[in-house]
Amino acid sequence: MISEIIFVLAALILDFFLAKATAKVASNKGGDAGLWFVSGLLLPGVALVVALLWDEQSNRECPRCHRRIDQIARMCGYCGHYFARDEVVPE
């Protein structure tokens, strides 16, 4: 009985850390950390692999703060940098 409780607690702790890692990886690539955290809780390990393989081409890097933002954004939501209207979007 006690070994089952320890096993369940260990599984929950591992699930939490995998979800946190998933949220961190996705956030660094411009994704919503909260949404990816929930995905990591529901699909531990699988969501982390998807976040790691997630294509970064739909995002671009802000030249000021170096965070990943949406490709079509006109302003960085992190630092407030405005992109020029005629700026070429990297392919």
C-alpha positions in Angstrom: 0.0 0.0 0.0 2.7 2.5 0.9 4.8 1.5 -2.1 1.7 2.3 -4.3 1.4 5.8 -2.7 5.1 6.5 -3.3 4.8 5.4 -6.9 1.8 7.7 -7.5 3.6 10.6 -5.9 6.8 10.0 -7.9 4.7 9.9 -11.1 2.9 13.1 -10.2 6.2 14.9 -9.5 7.7 13.6 -12.8 4.5 14.8 -14.6 4.8 18.2 -13.1 8.5 18.6 -14.1 7.8 17.4 -17.6 4.9 19.9 -17.9 7.2 22.7 -16.7 9.9 21.7 -19.2 7.3 21.6 -22.0 6.1 25.1 -21.0 9.6 26.5 -20.9 10.6 25.1 -24.3 7.4 26.3 -26.0 7.7 29.7 -24.3 11.2 30.1 -25.7 9.9 29.4 -29.1 7.1 32.0 -28.8 4.3 29.7 -27.6 1.8 30.3 -24.8 3.4 28.8 -21.7 0.1 28.2 -19.9 -1.4 26.3 -22.7 1.7 24.2 -23.2 1.9 23.5 -19.4 -1.6 22.1 -19.4 -0.7 20.1 -22.5 2.4 18.8 -20.6 0.2 17.8 -17.7 -2.2 15.9 -19.9 0.3 14.3 -22.2 3.6 14.1 -20.3 6.6 13.5 -22.5 4.6 13.6 -25.7 3.9 17.3 -25.4 7.6 17.9 -24.6 8.7 16.1 -27.8 6.1 18.1 -29.8 7.4 21.4 -28.3 11.0 20.5 -29.1 10.1 19.7 -32.7 7.8 22.6 -33.1 8.7 24.6 -36.2 10.0 28.0 -35.4 9.4 29.4 -38.8 6.0 30.7 -37.8 7.8 33.0 -35.3 10.6 35.5 -35.6 13.1 36.9 -33.1 12.8 40.5 -31.8 16.1 42.3 -32.4 15.9 44.1 -29.1 15.0 41.5 -26.5 15.6 38.3 -28.6 12.3 36.7 -27.7 10.3 34.7 -30.2 7.2 36.5 -31.4 4.5 36.0 -34.0 5.7 36.4 -37.6 3.0 39.0 -38.4 3.4 41.0 -35.2 4.0 44.7 -35.6 5.1 45.2 -32.0 7.0 42.9 -29.6 4.7 42.1 -26.7 7.7 41.7 -24.3 9.8 44.8 -24.9 7.5 47.1 -27.0 9.8 47.2 -30.0 7.9 48.4 -33.1 8.8 46.8 -36.4 9.0 49.0 -39.5 6.2 48.6 -41.9 8.6 47.9 -44.8 10.7 45.4 -42.8 11.3 42.2 -44.7 10.0 39.2 -42.7 12.8 36.5 -42.6 11.9 33.3 -44.5 
